[in-house]
Amino acid sequence: MSKTPPHLDDRVEPITVRTGSFWVPGEQISTPYGTLPRGPLYVEWMSPVEVTRPYPLLLVHGGGGQGTDWLTTPDGRQGWAYDLVRAGYAVYVVDRPGHGRSPHHPDVLGDVAPPLPLEFASFLFAPPEAAGTQTQWPWDRTLDGEEFQQLTSAMGFFMADFAEAQRLDGERLAALLDRIGPAVLITHSAGSPGGWLAANRRPELVKGIVAVEPMGPPYAEFPGLGEITYGLTYAELATEPAIESPEQLKADPSQYRIPGLSGTPVGVVTGSASGSAAQSPPLVEFLRAVGADAALLALADAGIVGNGHGLILEANSSDTVKPVIAWLERLETDLSSTGVSL
């Protein structure tokens, strides 16, 4: 018997949304082929018919993924973007430059890193040895498993120059903030550096950041990439006072403030069965050291267990978003109580 198509699936709750899309253009550059745009950012927006929340949400996907990570799950349900719209938010879902619908050509953006193999995706999202604890990936964990193939079919590749890729993410997200106004950033995994950099560039436009399973811990060393140069990012972060070398920030981060993070509420979300969960507490400590109002949002503290690194995509995704919505509601209350115009 054939399966019910996802768009007819009873698990998909009907919702009326307003939708659209646009581009944040890249700068124009001269090439042997003529003038080309460099690194445009694709943006898909969604909102309820009546927006009831004061700030929109800007959703930034991780690593080799794309904006569809927020739109659907490997088993065909609606993703976090729809849950957030149901909660009254307007959301902006982006494809980072060089990913998904934001096209890449090495003659424009530079060389690409080797492709990400399925084995790496298995290690990150559905390791066979974690089956006993990562219960919210209840599906086949083999490379040809149906849900695993749905997940990995969306994955692309990285730019070889990781610092430049993050720099580009930060610049385009900052330009998007210029267009949409004050917002809250929600990032996943290796999308987190672009969020830190966007806030660093537009501190007055970022009201808060939710970092889901963010890249870390600070100054971790990744094969082929070296140490995370600025603790949170490979690309340059502006600090107050200014530093002449990233080694100064590493030596004593408490002596510096990072504009866009200093005083900014940050929630760092982790899953109980994630191999990346251990990197989040030291990241929260680093964020606090540079002045952020950072807190660890462990899903287990909300009674939600069994989630791995891809907690936005797993079987209980409609539950994993609930602590985030609660955090956003507290943020709105705190901003209102301090006299911030909503």
Summary of the structure (lengths in Angstrom):
residues: 342
radius of gyration: 19.3
end to end distance: 52.0
largest distance: 65.5
contacts: 1151
relative contact order: 0.13
helix: 34%
strand: 20%
